[in-house]
Each structure stands twice: as C-alpha cells, then as structure tokens.
C-alpha cells in the first residue's frame, strides 16, 4: 500500500488500511501525480536535485512521488506547483484516456532480412511514447537471424507460437517449443535459429527502462 503522508510534509504515517478498491484508487492517484511531475520536470529540463533546491522538498521525497511510491501532502504539492508556476490543481486532473487505434496491414509492413529467411513486423503504433515495442517475427525453415544488441536495461520477452526455435545467447542454445516464453536481457549479440523445415512464428516484446532521474 502507498505511504499516506502527514502534514509534517515528509514524515510518512499510515493512518488506516483501506479496502482493495480504495487501495487501487490510491495507486491511480499516485501514478497520475507521478506522470505530471515527471512531464513538468522534463519540460523544464530540470534534475531532481535542482527541483529539490528550488522547491524546498527533499530529493528523496521528490523521487518517491515521481516514481509513484508516495502520495504527497497538499503542502508538498503546493511547493512543487509554485516552483513550476502552475496551479496545484494541475496535479489532480485525471489523465485523459487515449482513443482506440487501428493499425492497418499497410501501416505495419514486413521487413525482410538480407538473406530472405526472416521477416519482422512491428505491431507498435508510431507517434507515442515508447516504453514498449511489440514485434511479430517469422523465421523460415533453416533460417538464422542474427540480432544486434539492444541498449542496456532493455528487457525482452520472446514467445514461440509455431514451430521450434533455438535462441543462441551468451554461448548457450536455448530450445523453445510451441507456447514457450523466453525472457532475457538482449544487450549482447544473439540469434534465433530455426532447425526445422517449417516456418516458425514468434512474438517479441521489448520493454524499455524508465528515463534515469
């Protein structure tokens, strides 16, 4: 459960244990405030240390608020809002929901590898903040796809839907059969190998780390 803050600004005090519904509401409020604070700080190109100095709120408290681990008191919110020159009510507005988005086949074209053995298709909408990417991969029988390393901190989830595939990673070959999920850090060179004659179909989810604070 999130910390409830007393009027002493940064002295956490738990006054009650809410039910499940109330706890979910706390989490939603904390996440909303965290996103608005993070967006304001990035827009001003301000570090947490600078914001702490200007607002009079400790860096540790700001970090807890920005990561959604704590709900700040009104006093803390007022200090932060005053530093950015915005009304405190900015932090209490519900986050607007993004409308549904349909991606046509033409908007998600296949990208064929140089040897013609592998096809990648991005299933991630363009123009949105990318915390995650989703790919469909088709690897033909006998195909080997060498994959360049991703940046440090990226986490990969690979699901094999059809066929059989080996993931060659760090000197080991990991065998995947239909329905298997392989999770790993893809920050070193790796490859997907289809030892069979039939096509293999995989789905790859890449999760990117939060921007350092």
LOVEXNU-603947 format. One record per atom (N, C-alpha, C): residue in three letters; x, z, y. Coordinates in pm, whole numbers, plus 32768, in hexadecimal, padded with zeros to 4 digits. Example, Ala and Ser with C-alpha at 12.3 -4.5 7.8 and 13.67 -1.06 7.14 Angstrom:
REM LOVEXNU-603947
Ala8527830C7DC7/Ala84CE830C7E3E/Ala8528830C7EB6/Ser850582C47F1F/Ser855782CA7F96/Ser850A83138003/
REM end
This chain:
REM LOVEXNU-603947
Unk805480007F89/Unk800080008000/Unk80578000807C/Unk802D7FC180E6/Unk80797FBA8160/Unk807F804181A5/Unk80ED805681EF/Unk80FA80D28238/Unk809880D782AC/Unk8051814582BD/Unk7FFF81598334/Unk805581A28398/Unk805A81748417/Unk80B481AC847B/Unk806B821284D2/Unk80AD827F84F5/Unk807482E18550/Unk809382B985DE/Unk805D83038640/Unk807682E586CC/Unk8104830586F6/Unk8151833F869E/Unk81DD835886BB/Unk822E82D986AC/Unk81EC826986A8/Unk822381E286A5/Unk826081BF8620/Unk82CD820385F8/Unk831681D58584/Unk831C82408516/Unk82C582A3851B/Unk82C1830984B4/Unk824E82EC8456/Unk826982A983E4/Unk81FD8283838B/Unk81B682FC8350/Unk813382F7834D/Unk80E783658312/Unk8070832A82C9/Unk805E834F824E/Unk7FF1831C81FD/Unk7F7D837C8207/Unk7F1283518247/Unk7EA383AD8261/Unk7E3683A881F7/Unk7E2E833881AD/Unk7DC8832F8146/Unk7DEE82BF80E7/Unk7DAD82B98077/Unk7DC2824D8017/Unk7D4581F88012/Unk7D498182804E/Unk7CD1812F8051/Unk7CB480F37FC8/Unk7C3980C47FBA/Unk7C16807C7F41/Unk7C567FF47F40/Unk7C3E7FAA7ED4/Unk7C7E7F287EC3/Unk7C5C7EC87F34/Unk7BDD7EC87F5E/Unk7BB47E6C7FC9/Unk7BFB7E8A804B/Unk7C067F0C806D/Unk7C497F3380E8/Unk7CDD7F1280E2/Unk7D197F24806D/Unk7DA77F06805F/Unk7DC07E708072/Unk7D6A7E1D803C/Unk7D777D8D8050/Unk7D6C7D6A80E4/Unk7D127DAE812A/Unk7D027D9481B9/Unk7D807DBC8205/Unk7DBD7E2D81DE/Unk7E3A7E57821B/Unk7EA67DED820A/Unk7EB07DB98191/Unk7F167D538174/Unk7EFF7CD881CB/Unk7E817CAE81D8/Unk7E627C388229/Unk7E867C4F82BB/Unk7E677CC682EF/Unk7E877CE6837B/Unk7F1E7CE5838F/Unk7F667D258332/Unk7FF87D2D833E/Unk80377CA2833B/Unk80067C4C82E4/Unk803C7BC482DA/Unk80207B748359/Unk7FA87B878391/Unk7F857B3F840B/Unk7FDE7B678480/Unk7FF27BEB8490/Unk80487C1B84FC/Unk80D77BED84E6/Unk81047BF18469/Unk818D7BC78449/Unk81A57B37846F/Unk81467AE0844F/Unk81577A51846C/Unk815B7A388503/Unk81017A79854C/Unk80FC7A6585DE/Unk817E7A97861E/Unk81AE7B0C85F3/Unk822B7B418629/Unk82A07AE4860A/Unk82A67AB48590/Unk83137A5A8568/Unk830F79D985B9/Unk829679A285CD/Unk82897926861A/Unk82B2793A86AD/Unk828879AA86E7/Unk82AC79C78772/Unk834379D68782/Unk83807A1A8724/Unk840F7A33872E/Unk845F79B1871E/Unk8433795E86BF/Unk847878DE86AB/Unk846878838725/Unk83F07884875F/Unk83D7783287D4/Unk843278598848/Unk844D78DB8856/Unk84A5790C88C0/Unk853879098896/Unk855078E08818/Unk85D978DE87E1/Unk861D796587F5/Unk85D779CC87CB/Unk86027A5587E0/Unk861F7A98875A/Unk868D7ADE8750/Unk86AC7B2886D5/Unk865F7BAB86D5/Unk86587BE8865F/Unk86177C6B8656/Unk865F7CD286AB/Unk86E37CC886AF/Unk87307D2886FF/Unk870E7D1A8793/Unk87037C9E87C3/Unk86DF7C87884F/Unk86537CB8886D/Unk85F67C9C8811/Unk856D7CCA8824/Unk85667D628826/Unk85B57DA287D1/Unk85B97E3487CE/Unk85EA7E6B8854/Unk86527E2E888A/Unk868A7E5E8909/Unk86277E4F897B/Unk85E07DDE897E/Unk85847DC289EC/Unk85017E1189E2/Unk84D57E298966/Unk84527E6A8953/Unk845B7F018946/Unk84D07F33891D/Unk84DC7FC28905/Unk84AA7FEB887C/Unk848C7F898825/Unk84637FA4879B/Unk84DD7F8F8741/Unk84F47FE786E4/Unk856C7FDE8692/Unk856C7F5E863E/Unk85E37F308620/Unk85F17EB485D0/Unk85B37EC68546/Unk85C57F3D850B/Unk858E7F548484/Unk84F67F4C8485/Unk84B67F8384EF/Unk84257F7A84F9/Unk83F97EEA850B/Unk843E7EA08563/Unk841C7E13857A/Unk84297DC484F8/Unk84917DE284AA/Unk84A57D9B842B/Unk84337DB883CB/Unk84077E3683C5/Unk83977E5A836D/Unk83177E128397/Unk82FF7E0A841A/Unk82877DC8844B/Unk828E7D328430/Unk83027CF5844A/Unk830F7C64843C/Unk830A7C3683AB/Unk832C7C8D834F/Unk83247C6A82C1/Unk82A27C988282/Unk82477CD182D3/Unk81C37CF782A1/Unk81C17D778250/Unk822C7DC7825A/Unk82307E43820D/Unk81ED7EB88255/Unk81D87EAB82D6/Unk81997F168323/Unk81387EDC8389/Unk80CE7F2883A4/Unk80737F078411/Unk809C7F5E8488/Unk80C27F2384F9/Unk80F17F74856A/Unk807D7FBA85B1/Unk809F802285F9/Unk803C8065864C/Unk801D800E86C6/Unk7FB38033870E/Unk7F907FEB8789/Unk80017FF787EF/Unk8042806C87F2/Unk80B080818850/Unk8120801D8836/Unk8145800E87B7/Unk81AF7FB08793/Unk81867F2287B4/Unk810A7EFE8793/Unk80D97E7687B0/Unk80DD7E5A8846/Unk80B77EBC8895/Unk80B97EAA8927/Unk81467E918959/Unk81A67EDA8924/Unk82307EC6894C/Unk82617E398929/Unk823F7E0E88B1/Unk82697D888886/Unk82257D1D88D9/Unk81A17D2C88ED/Unk81557CCA893C/Unk818A7CC089CA/Unk81A87D338A06/Unk81DC7D358A8F/Unk82627CEC8A98/Unk82B47CFA8A31/Unk83367CB78A2F/Unk83267C1F8A2E/Unk82C27BEE89E6/Unk82AB7B5E89DE/Unk82517B2B8A4E/Unk82177B858A9B/Unk81BF7B5B8B07/Unk813A7B268AD7/Unk81087B5F8A69/Unk80877B348A32/Unk802C7BAE8A26/Unk7FA77B9A8A26/Unk7F4D7C0B8A12/Unk7F567C3F8983/Unk7F417CBF8971/Unk7F4C7CFB88ED/Unk7EE67CC1888C/Unk7E777C8D88C2/Unk7E107C53886B/Unk7E407BD88820/Unk7EAE7B9D884D/Unk7EE77B298807/Unk7F037B4D8776/Unk7F2D7BC9875E/Unk7F537BF286D7/Unk7EDB7C10867E/Unk7E667C1886BA/Unk7DF07C3F866E/Unk7D927BCB8650/Unk7DBB7B528677/Unk7D687ADD865D/Unk7D777AB585CB/Unk7D097A938587/Unk7D157A6584FC/Unk7D5F79E084F7/Unk7DB179D08491/Unk7DFD79538480/Unk7D9D78E2845A/Unk7D9E787484A4/Unk7D4278078484/Unk7D6277CA83FC/Unk7CF977A883B5/Unk7D0C77688332/Unk7D2576D48344/Unk7D8676A182FA/Unk7DA176128300/Unk7D3475C782B3/Unk7D09755582E7/Unk7CA0750A82A1/Unk7CD674CE8220/Unk7C7E74AD81C3/Unk7CAA746C8147/Unk7CF073E88167/Unk7D4B73C18111/Unk7D9A73488127/Unk7D9C72F580A8/Unk7D77727780B3/Unk7D7C721B8042/Unk7DF471BF8052/Unk7E4971BB7FEC/Unk7EBB71607FEC/Unk7E9A70EC7F8E/Unk7E9870747FC4/Unk7E7D6FFE7F71/Unk7EFA6FDA7F21/Unk7EE96F877EBC/Unk7F5A6F5A7E6B/Unk7FC16F117EC1/Unk7F916ECB7F29/Unk7FEC6E837F82/Unk80426EE27FD4/Unk800F6F5C7FEC/Unk805A6FC08039/Unk80BD700E7FE3/Unk80B56FFC7F61/Unk811170417F06/Unk81536FDA7EAA/Unk81A16F7D7EE2/Unk81DC6F127E91/Unk82486F467E32/Unk825F6EFB7DC8/Unk82C86F1D7D68/Unk83516EF77DA1/Unk83B36F497D86/Unk843D6F2A7DA7/Unk848A6F1D7D24/Unk84B76EA47D07/Unk84F76E867C88/Unk858D6E9C7C93/Unk85C76ED97C2E/Unk86586EEF7C2C/Unk86A26E6B7C1D/Unk87236E6B7C3B/Unk87736DF07C38/Unk87756DB07BAF/Unk87736E027B44/Unk87766DC97ABD/Unk86EC6DA57A89/Unk86846DBE7AD9/Unk85FC6D9A7AB4/Unk85BE6DF37A4A/Unk86026E607A27/Unk85D36EB679BB/Unk857B6F2A79EB/Unk857E6F457A6C/Unk85366FBA7A9D/Unk84E96F987B1C/Unk846F6FCD7B25/Unk841C6FB87B9C/Unk83F1703F7BD2/Unk840670517C55/Unk83DE70CC7C9B/Unk836A70AD7CF8/Unk830B71097CFF/Unk829D70FB7D5E/Unk828571817DA1/Unk829271837E26/Unk827A71FF7E6F/Unk81E472137E81/Unk81B7728B7E61/Unk812A72AF7E6F/Unk811573107EE3/Unk817973177F3C/Unk817573737FAD/Unk814D732B802C/Unk80E8735A8075/Unk80C1731880F3/Unk8132731C8158/Unk813F72B181A5/Unk81A072AD8211/Unk816572F1828D/Unk81BD731782E8/Unk818F734A8369/Unk816873DC8369/Unk817E742482FD/Unk816174B382FA/Unk81E274FF82DD/Unk81E1757E8307/Unk825775D082EC/Unk826C75DA8256/Unk82E475B3822B/Unk82FD75AB819C/Unk833F762A8169/Unk82EE767D8129/Unk832376F080E3/Unk833176CF804F/Unk82F176608028/Unk82EE763A7F9C/Unk82DD75A27F92/Unk831875677F2B/Unk830574D97F0F/Unk82DC74C97E7D/Unk828D74617E64/Unk8252744C7DE0/Unk826B73BA7DB9/Unk82A873A57D43/Unk82C8731E7D16/Unk829273057C8A/Unk826B72897C74/Unk824E72587BEE/Unk82C371FF7BC5/Unk82FA72197B50/Unk836F71CF7B20/Unk834E718D7A9B/Unk8365710C7A90/Unk835470C57A12/Unk83DD709279E5/Unk840770BE796F/Unk848B7099793A/Unk8477704878BB/Unk84A56FCD78BF/Unk84926F72784E/Unk84E86F9D77D7/Unk84C06F6E775F/Unk85086F8F76E6/Unk859B6F6A76F1/Unk85F36FC676CA/Unk86826FAE76D2/Unk86BC6FBE775E/Unk86696FE377BD/Unk86966FEC7849/Unk86DD706E7868/Unk873B706578C6/Unk878270DA78F9/Unk877B70D47991/Unk874A713F79CD/Unk873F71457A5F/Unk879D71B17A95/Unk880571857AD9/Unk886371E17B19/Unk8827720F7B9F/Unk882072907BB4/Unk87E072C67C2C/Unk8849730B7C83/Unk884A72E67D01/Unk88A773247D5F/Unk887F73B57D7A/Unk88E0740B7D97/Unk88BF74987DB2/Unk886474A57E2C/Unk880C75067E25/Unk87B9752A7E96/Unk87FE75997EE4/Unk87D475B57F5F/Unk8813761F7FAD/Unk880876A77F68/Unk886477007F8B/Unk886177887F56/Unk87DD77CC7F78/Unk87AB78187F1A/Unk873078647F30/Unk86B2781E7F04/Unk86BA779C7EE6/Unk864477547EB4/Unk862B777C7E23/Unk85AE778D7E01/Unk858677B57D79/Unk853277457D3E/Unk854D771F7CC1/Unk850976B07C81/Unk84B776DF7C09/Unk843E76A87BFD/Unk83EB76BA7B86/Unk83CC76307B4E/Unk83F976197AD3/Unk83E975967A93/Unk838C75A57A1C/Unk832075597A19/Unk82C0755E79AB/Unk82BD74D87963/Unk82CB74DB78E0/Unk82C674607890/Unk8239744E785B/Unk81FA73E07883/Unk817073C6785A/Unk8168736977E1/Unk81C4730C77D7/Unk81C372AD7768/Unk82517293773A/Unk8262728376B4/Unk82E3725D767E/Unk833F72D47666/Unk83C172B77664/Unk8426731E7651/Unk849A730076AF/Unk84D4736976E9/Unk853F7357774B/Unk85A673C7773A/Unk862373A37751/Unk868D7406775D/Unk86B2741177F1/Unk86C5748D781E/Unk86FB74A478A4/Unk878C74CF7894/Unk87E6747B78C5/Unk8875749B78BF/Unk889B74E4793F/Unk88C47562792E/Unk88DF75B779A3/Unk895176167983/Unk89B8761179D5/Unk8A27767179CB/Unk8A6576747940/Unk8A7375FE7902/Unk8AB475F67880/Unk8A5A760F7809/Unk89D876297821/Unk8979764177B5/Unk890B75D777B6/Unk88D475BD773F/Unk886275617733/Unk87E975B37707/Unk878475B8775E/Unk870C76067743/Unk869D75A77714/Unk866B75BC769C/Unk860675637663/Unk857B758F768D/Unk8530752F76C5/Unk84A6754876ED/Unk844974F47698/Unk83E175347664/Unk837874EB761F/Unk82FA74F17674/Unk829674A4764E/Unk821C749A769F/Unk81E3752476BF/Unk81C575397740/Unk818B75B6776D/Unk81F0761D779A/Unk82717606777D/Unk82D7766777A4/Unk82F07662783B/Unk831576D67871/Unk833976E378FE/Unk83C977167906/Unk841A76D47957/Unk84A676FB7966/Unk84BE771A79F9/Unk84E577967A16/Unk84FB77C27AA0/Unk859077DA7AB4/Unk85C677A87B24/Unk865677B27B39/Unk867977997BCC/Unk86F577BE7BEE/Unk872B779E7C72/Unk877177167C69/Unk874076B17CB0/Unk877776297CA4/Unk87E8760C7D07/Unk883676727D29/Unk889E76607D8F/Unk8920762B7D56/Unk892276097CD5/Unk899675C97C98/Unk896775467C58/Unk89C274E67C41/Unk899974677C03/Unk895774817B7B/Unk88ED74387B60/Unk88A774457AE0/Unk886873BF7ABE/Unk883473B47A45/Unk87F973347A1C/Unk8788734C79BA/Unk872D72EB79B6/Unk86BE72EB7957/Unk86D9727B78F2/Unk86CC729C7874/Unk86ED723D7809/Unk8675722D77AD/Unk864A71B27797/Unk85DD71947739/Unk861B715876BB/Unk862471A6764F/Unk8666717375D5/Unk860C711B757F/Unk858A7117759E/Unk852C70CD754B/Unk8518703D7578/Unk84B76FFC753B/Unk84976F71755D/Unk84226F6775BE/Unk83CF6FCE75C3/Unk83596FCC7619/Unk8378700876A2/Unk83246FE57703/Unk8336701E7789/Unk831E70B57787/Unk836370FA77E0/Unk834C718877F7/Unk831971987885/Unk82B871F07896/Unk827F7208791B/Unk8290729B793F/Unk82CB72B279B5/Unk82E7733A79E2/Unk82AE73507A6E/Unk829573CE7A8D/Unk827073F47B15/Unk82D7745B7B46/Unk830D74407BBB/Unk837474957BF6/Unk834274D17C78/Unk834A75557C83/Unk8327759B7CFE/Unk83A775DA7D35/Unk83C775B97DB3/Unk843A75F47DF7/Unk840876547E62/Unk843476D07E5A/Unk840C77337EBF/Unk848577527F17/Unk847277427F99/Unk84E077557FF7/Unk84E077E4802C/Unk855878188047/Unk856078A3807A/Unk852C78AC8107/Unk85037926812D/Unk84D9793D81B6/Unk854F792A8213/Unk853378FD828E/Unk859E78EE82F1/Unk85DE79758309/Unk8664797B8305/Unk86A879FC831B/Unk86807A3983A0/Unk86747ABE83A3/Unk864C7B03841D/Unk86BE7B578452/
REM end
